[in-house]
């Protein structure tokens, strides 16, 4: 089952990933991502961990096109 990820959730995870790569992840950003993941999972009726994994795959493990 593919999990639909809204653009605002993807943007939030992209911000967190940039902060992680720079060694500057803030507690505020981390908490915002977790809250958004939880809210989306509840609204979509899916497991929060599945949403989190799908989100990380979408943002952190993108395959180059070609």
N, C-alpha and C positions, 0 to 999 in steps of 0.2 A: 504494500500500500504506500503510495507516494503521499507525503505530507505537504500540503500547501503552506508556503511561508510568505507572509505579507512583507512588502517592501520595507516597512518601518522596522520590523524585526531583523531583517537582513542588514539594514543600515546600522542598527545598534550593535549587532555582532561584528560587523566590519570595523566599527570604531573600537570595540573591545580588542579585537585581534591586532589592530594597529598599535594600541597601547601596550599589549603584551609583547609584541615584537620590539617595541622601543624600551621595554623594561619599565613602563610607567602606568601599568594598569591601576586604576583607582578603585577603591571600594564602591564608590558611587556608580561607576560604569558597570562593574561586576554585578551589583545588586539590581541595577536597572535591567540588565540582560536577563537575569534569573527571574525577575518579576514578570517581564514580558513573555518569557518562555512559558512560565506557569500559567499566566492568563490565557495565552494562545492555546495551550494544551487543554485547559478547562473548556474554553469556548468551542474548540474543535472536537472535543470528546475523545482525545487520544492521550496516551501516556506522555508525561512531561519529558522523560528521558528519550523517547523516540523523537520528540520535537527538537530537543537539544542536539541529539546526534545528527539529525537531518540538517539543522542549521549550521553546525560546525563543518559538516561535509560540504555544504553549499558555499561557505565562505573560506574555509581554510584549505580545502583539498580540491580546488578547481583544477580541471584538466585543461592543458593548453589545446586550443583548437588547431586542427590541421590534419 
